[in-house]
């Protein structure tokens, strides 16, 4: 028994169940786990696993419609069945929460200083001036520059990372014993995420508080947590030390989940292990047999923490390991020395200013080329200009200057009619698989919109659904009947319908759970190889870009700071900014 294990638990969850009888949903089913003082425990699982519902139950935030049974004890005090007055005294003082979306969690009509001060005055009999001073102290402590001035500003005046720092300040203003952080960095770029996690760890050490980190990101788990609790469909399927969970997990679901995460030390292009849809789909009763699916079992001799993953990449037709004849094309020329399919030269896009804001140069003198069949990565943080470039390629945004040649023709100078004709050759896979689909339109109609009318359309839609791994019967369904991964497959099928030569994938997996992400990445890789598609893969996630792309361009503040082969960018970066992005990327494997 370790020294930590000898300490009595600060938080003890025993046989906890959370149900919503009106909706017929049992979100949490008899879960048990503990957190000791000063410990960081990761509560990990996919959407619908019950991890957030468990965290909310600790603070009694589910409301009267929820039926909560079992036991939640904080420092020996029973919280299940406690009155609202008791829970109000507890929230913020002994236990507090950092929410995922700070913009939604913060009141847009009140200054950030006033919101932090209010959280302090709820539990301390102090004057308003003292509470304001305390708020400014916390803003300074979480790294907000000029805290006295910024305390008077509103949430919309802060960046995403700064808003999350404000949320942390509000959660810690009363120095609680326990903080529950629910996906606190999911919406943040890699460098901002690293800063927020480092801040949280530093404050935890200073204040001696315990942290429950609710997340689906095993990279964050590996960096922050000493123990992990894995949830699946409302149940805890495995828990234990982080090192063991990430390397020698016992449960087949945990092992499949860990294996589906792309890593910096993987062989690029290797097919990612996936969790079968029978397990990942959150419908129907819990099926223990599905958890023992052969696809989830670990073959003998497979490396720990990397189950069922082939030792060498599936190179597909026309590719050779040595990069010689048949290798994936590199910059400028493709197989046989053909000209680039896409050539972007000196592209500049400037958004006009207003009375209070100067003009913004979103894209500044950008150059890159993509050869036929090549997968090219464009990586950068929010506001770097990635999506603006994709909009220019699709004809949705006019270029201020420069040129974009597609198949030898400058689309920036083409007529509107010609741009529509060229658009069939460049298609988009969007970031939000739900927001990009018309909720009032059947799946078959969405996919078939770009196809010629006639009897063959239905057969072509069925073939496209089959190609992306969906049942053709789904053509008659609406988007709300599908999971996130299934909706993204529909988006891919829609993009494939016109028969494009270039696929622009703009953050296509950032909104998906890790196992669904693996399925979509595998699908995109296979489709590109089968169809000979070129791909512009846009992302802020260097791990995913490394896995998918043979060449990478790094974008910052509208300018490309570095372009090169995958190995050069990842192993020998020439830019300090690129090195910072690589260093900020969390790894699922804990450092020795």
N, C-alpha and C positions, 0 to 999 in steps of 0.2 A: 504494500500500500504506500503510495506516494504521500509527501507532506500535504499536498493540496487535498487529497482524498480523506485525510484525517480530520479536516475542518468540516464542521456542520454546514449543510447547505444553506445558502441565503434564500434561494427560491427552490421550492420542491413541488413539482407537478405530478399528481398521482391519479391514474384512472380518469383523466379529464376527457369529457365528451361535450361537444358543442353541436346542437341541432337547431334547425329552424323549421318547426312543425308546419307552419303555414305554407312553406315552399316545398315541404317534403324532402329536405336536405339534411343529412348528417355530415357536417363539415369536418369534425374531429371525433375520433373513435378511440376512447380509452388509452390516451397517450400518457406516458410517464417519463420524466427526465428531471435533472437537477442542475442548479448553477451554484457554485461556491463563491464566497467573497473574493473579489478581484479577478475572477475567471472570465474568459471570453468563450462562449459556446456558440457554435454555428448551428442554426436551424435551417436545414437545406431541403429543397424540394421544388418540383415544378408547379406551374399555375394549377390551382385546385387541390394541392396536396394538403392544405389545412395549416400551413405554417403561419400565415398572417392571422388566421382566425384564432390560433393558439395564442399569439402575442397579444391580440386585442382582448382575449379573455382574461389575461393576467391583470389588465387595467380596468376590466369591467366595462368595456366600451361597446358591447354588442347590442345593448338596449333590451327592452322588455320582451320582444318577440323571440329572443333566443332562449333555448333551454340548456342550461349548463349544469352538468353533474360531475362528480368526482371531487378532487381537492386541489387547491392552489394555496400553498402556504409561503408567505414572505416573512422571513425571520421568525417563523413559528406562528404567525398570525394567519388564520384562515380567511381567504378572500371570497371563495364561492359561498354565496348566500349573504355576504356582508351588505349592509345597507348603503344607500347612495351617499350619505353623509360620511361614512367611513371611507368609501372609495375616493371621494373628493379630497379628503385630507391626505390620502395616500398618493394620488396622482400628482406628479410634478415634484413632490417633496422626497418620497422614498423611492419611487419608481417613475421613470418618465420615458417618453417615446420620441424617436426621430423618424419621421415619416419619409416615404419614398419621394413624393412630389412636393417640394417645398413651396412652390408657387400656389398649389392648391391648399396646402396646410396653413399658410400664413394669410392673415386678413389683408386684402388689397387696399382697404380703406383706412388702415392705421399704420403709423410709422413702425419700423422694426423695433426701435427703442421702446416705444410705448407697449408693444406686445411682450417684450422680454420683461419690462418693469412690472407689468400686470401679473405675469407668472410668479414673480418674486413676492409681490404684495399679497397674493392669495394665501401665502404661508408665513408671512412675517408682518408684524404690526409696526410698520415703518411709514415715514412720510413719503410723499410722491418724489420729492427731491432725492431722498436716499435711494429709492428704487431706481430712479433714472441714473444715478451714479453707478449703481450696481450693474445696470444694463450696459453702460458704456464700458465698464471694467470687463465684462464677459465678451463684448464685441472685440475689444482689444486682445483678449486672451485667445480667441479663435482666429486671430490673424486678419481682422478687418482694419484696413488702413484708415486713418483719420476717424476713429470710432465716434468721437463726440459729434462730428458733423454728419456722419453717415447714419447715426442713430435717429436722425430727424427725417430720413428718407423712407420711401415706400418700397415694398418688395419688388415691384416691376423695375426699379432703378438699379437692381443688383443682377449680376450674372448668375447663371445656374449654380456654379460652385460657391459663390458668395452667399446666395440664398441658403444653400445647405449649411454653410458655416453659421448663419443666423439661426437656423433650426437647432443646430447643436448647442449654441449659446442659450437658447430658450430652454432646451432640455436639461442643461447643466446648471442653470442659474441658482438652483436650490441645493446643489451638490447631492444628488440622489445616490442611494446605495446600488441601484440597478437601472441600466438604460437598455431599452429594447429598440434596436435600430432596424427598421423594416426596409430592406432594399435601399440603403441610404445613398448608394453611388450608381444605381442602375442607369440613370439618365445622364451621367457625367462622362466627359472625355477622359482618356487614360491618365493624362498628367493631373487633371483636376481630381479624379478619383484617388490617385495616389496621395495627393495632398490632404484630402479629406480623411482617408484612412489613417494616415500618419498622425494627423491632428487628433483623431479619436483615440488612437493608441496612446499618444502622449498624455492626453487629459486623463485617460483611464489610470495610467501609472501614477500621475500626480494626485488624483482624488481617491484612488483605491477602490473605485467602483467596479461592479461586475457588468458585463455586456452580453446581451443575447443578440447575435447578428443574424437576422432573417434574410436569406438570399438564395438565389439559384446559381450563383457564380462560384465555382470551385476554386478559381484563382484567388478570389477574395478570402474564401475559407482557408486556403493554404497559407495565406499571408497573415491572417488575423487570429485564428482560433486555435485553442488547445484541444478542444473536443468538438465533436460533430454529432448532431442528431438528424437522421435522414428520415423524411416523411414521404409517404406515398398514399394518396387517396384517403387522407385523414388518419392514417396509422403511422406509428414509428416502426420502421422495418429494420433499422440498425442504428446503433450509437456506439461511440468509442473515441479513443484518441485520434486526432487528425492524421497523424502519420500512418496509422493502421488503416483508416478509412480510405486514404488516398493511394495506398500501395497494395494492401492485402485485404480489402473488404470481403466480408463473408456472404452478404446477401446478393443474389444475382442482379436485382434492380440497381443496387448501389454500384456494383462493378460496371454494369452497362452505362450508368449515368456518368461515372468518372471517365470511362473510356471514350465517351462521345465528345469530350472537350479537346479541340485542337491545341497543340502545345508547341512551344518554340523549339523543342528538340525532336519533334516528329519529322518523318520523311515527307516533304511536301508532295501533295498529290495522292497520298495514301487514302484509301477509303476509310472514313471514320466509322467506328462502331456505332450502332444506333439501338435505341430502345424500340422494340416493335410497337406498331400502332395499337395492338391489342392491350399493351401495358400503358402506353402514354395517353390513350384516349380516356377522358374522365366521364365515361357514361356507364350505366349498368351497375350491377352489384360487384363488390370486390371479388375477384376471381383469383384465388391463390394459385390455381394451375397455370395462369398466364405468367405468374412470376417465375415459374419453373420452365418457361418456354425454352426449348433447346437453343434458340437464337441468343438467349441470355447466358447460357452456360459457358464456363471458361474451359477451353480445351486444355488438356494436359500439356505442360511445357510452355504455355503462353506466359509472357512476362507479366509479373504482378503489376496491377494498376493499368494494364494496357491489354485487356482481354479481347480475344477474337480479332485482333487487328493484324492484317498481313504484315510480314516483315519487309516486303518491298512494295512500292506503289503500283497500282493498276495503271499502267502507262497508256493503255488503250491503243487503237490502231494507229500506225504511222509514227510512233514515238520510239526512240531508242535511248538507252540509258546514258550513252556517252555524249549526247547532244550533237551528234553528227547528222548524217542523212536521216531524215524522218524525225528529227528532234523538233520540239515546239519552237515556232519561229521567234526570232529576237527582233530588236528594234529596227524599224525601217524596212527590212525585207523579210519575206516569209519563205515558205517552202518553194524551192525553185527560183528564189531571188525576185519574186514579184514585188510590185510597189505596195506601200502601205494601204490598207483598206481605209483607215482614218488617219488624217494628218491635220493636226491643230497647230497653227503658226501665229505667234504674237497675239493671241486672243486677249482682248481687254473688254470688260463689262463694268460700266459705272452707273450706279443708281443716283438719280438726282437728289439734291439736298432740299431742305425746307428752311423756313425762317430761323429755326432753332438748331438745325443739324446740317453740317456741311455735306457735300456729295461724298458717296462711298464708292471706292474702287474695289468691287467685290472680286474681280479677276484681273490680274495685272501681268500682261505680256507672257502668257502661258504657251509653252510649246511641248507637244508630245505626239507620238505616232503609235498606231496599233496595226500590226500585220494581220493578214487573214488567218483565222484560227487561233490567234494569240489571246491569252488571258492577261490583261494589264490592270494593275491595282493603282488606284488613286486614294491615298490615305491622308487624313488631316482631321483636325479637331473642328468643333462647331464654329461656323463663321469663317472657315478657311477658303470657301468658294467652291467646294466640291459639287454641291447640288446646282449651283448657278451654271457651272460648266455642262452638267447633264441637260439642263433646260435649253441651253444653246444648241446642243447636239440634236435635240428633239424638235427644234423650231419653236419652242415655247418662250424663248427669250432672245431678243436681238443682240447681236454683238456690237459693241461700240467701235471696235477696230480689230484687225486681224482677219484670219480666214480659217474655215473648217472645211477641208476637202474630204468627201466621202466617195469612195470608188472613183476618184479623179475629178469629182465635180464639187465646186465651192457652194455649199448649201447656204452660206450666209448671204450670197448674192443671187440666189435662185428666186424665181417668181413664187408667189404663194402656191399656185397650182403645182409647180414643179417640186416645191418643198413637201407637199402632201404626197406626191408620188415617191419621193425619196424616203419619206417617213416609214414606208413599209420595210425598208432595209435596216432601220434602226428602231428597236423596240425596248421598252422599259419594264423592269421589275421594280415595283415601288417598295418603300420601307414598311408602310402600314398595310398589312394584308386585309384588314377590314375596311379601313377608310378609303382604300383605292377601289373597292367594289361597290356597285350600286346595290343597296340593300333591298330595293324593290324590283330587282331584275333577276331572273333565274340564271343559274350558272351557265347553262347551255347558250342562252341568249348573249351573255357577256362574252363568252369565248367566240361565239359565231359571228359577232358584229363585224369583224374584219374579213369574213369569208364571203364568197359569192353566194347569192341566194340560189335555192334550188334543192332538189332531193339529196344531193351529195353533202349538203352542209351538215345534216345530222350525223352522217357517218364520219365526217371529218372531225366534228366536235368529240364524238365518242373515241376516235383514234387519239386525239390530243389528250383527253382525260386519261386514257390508258397509258400514254407515253409518260405522263407525269405521275403515274402511280395511283390514280384515283379510279373508282368504279364509274363506268359510263352512265350508270343509273342516276348519278348525282347531277346530271344535266338538268333535271327538273327541280332541283332543290334551290333554296335561297341561301345567301351567305351566312345568315345567322344560325343555320343548321350545321355549320362546319366548324371544326377546331381551327386555331390559328395556323397550324402547319398545313392543313388542308386548304385553307383560304389562300395561303401563299402559293401552293401548287396550282390553284386556279389562276392566280395572277401570272404565273409562269406559262401556263397553257395559253392564256390570252395573248401574251407577248410572242409566243411561238406561232400563233395562227397565221399571220401574214407571211411567214417564211423569211424572217430577218437574217441578215448576215452578221449583224453586230447587236449584242444584247447589252444594255446598260443596266446594271444591277446596283441600285442606290440604297445602301444599307439594308440589303434584303433579309438579313437574319437578326438585326439588332433588337427587334421586338419579340423574338421567339425564345422559348425555353431551350436549354442546352441540348436536349436530346432531339427536339424538333429542328433546331439549328443544324445538327449533324445530318439529318435526313435531307434538308433542303440543300446544303452544301454538296452532299453526294449527288443529288439529282442534277444540280447545275453543272457539276463536273462531267457527269455522264452525258448529259444533253449536248454540252459543248463538244465533247469528243465524237459523239455519234453523228452530230449534224455538221461538224466542222465550223462551229460558230466562233467568232471573235467575241470577247467579253471585256467591257470596262467595268471593273468591280470597285465600287466606291464604298469606303468604310472608314471608321475611326479606330477599328480594332486591328492592330498589326498582326496578331496571331492568326486571325481569319484570313487576312490579305496574304500573309506568308504561305498559308496552306493552299490558297486558290490560284495565285498569280505567279507567272514566270518573271515578270518585270514590275517594278513599283516606282511610282512618282510620289514624293512627299510634298504636300501643299501646306503653306502657312501664310495667312493674311493675303490670300489671293495670288501668291507667287509660288512657283515650284522651287523648292530649295535643294532638291536632290532627285535624280532619276538614275536607275541602274537595275542590273539583274538582282533577283531575289537574294542570292548569296551575298552580293556586294552590300546591298542595303542593310541586311540583317546582321551580317558578320563584320563588315568593315565600313560602317556609315561614315560619310565625309562631313556630315552636318551635326553640330551640337544639338540642334532641335530633334533630329532623327534619333540620336543617342538617348535623348531625354524621353522620347516616346517609347523606345525599346525598354529602357530601365523602368519606366512607369507601368509596364504591362505586368499584371500579377500572374504568378505561375501556380498551377494546381499542386505542384510538388514543392514541399517545404524545403528551404535551404538547410544544408547540414549544419 
